[in-house]
Amino acid sequence: QVQLVESGGGSVQAGASLRLSCAASGRTISNYAMGWFRQVPGKEREFVAVISKGGGATAYADSVKGRFTISRENAKNTVYLQMNSLSPEDTAVYYCAATYAGYRDYIPRARYDYAYWGQGTQLTVSS
């Protein structure tokens, strides 16, 4: 079992930057691809970013490409999401997710590919 706890959310103004963290416990995440998703009320949870188990491969949703950066520190069992140039459209609950990676550059983007989820952290961006 992998337990995930997100932190770093909050309320910011448009244009601000913020970094989310996802601390894992239970198992080392060095064998897991790690993803970030987000959800607003009434909508499905959507993919934001993913990073391979070694950190060598990443992918982003078009809506955040160029503004968000996912990274990881396997030694700290932690994954990050650096968010720049935030806009009100980024307002959502952000979730960290983990899935066992069978090969090095595995970077799944679908929710059902992930076995473990955190409880989420709220980000509110005001204009």
Phi, psi and omega in degrees: 000142176241125175257137184235135178229118178272153175206166175105354178289174179165197180246126182223167175272155176304139181094348182283171176240153180205150176239125173267147176237151177227110181263127181255150175214167180099315177211156174289140182272006184295344177254015185237136165285142184238135182231161171240136176231166176216157183212137172247154182304133177086358180237161178286154176293131184242150179293139176243305184200158178214150177225139182289169187297330179264353179089000185279346181230139178221162174210152184224152169292148181302327185291342182241355183301132181089347179246326182253148176225127176261141178211170181211151173234095183297329179295333178258001182054043187224143176237147183235157171226105176275124184240121179243162178050050184294145178232162179305332179293347177274355178299125183181172166270128182258131182242140172264144181217153181225146174213143180297134183257115180284341177216166193302312188259028179291119182223078182288148181243355183264142181303320186288353176280349186256133183265333187235140183223147171274182182274346177097155175224136186276133171240127176237124180244121181255150182272000000 
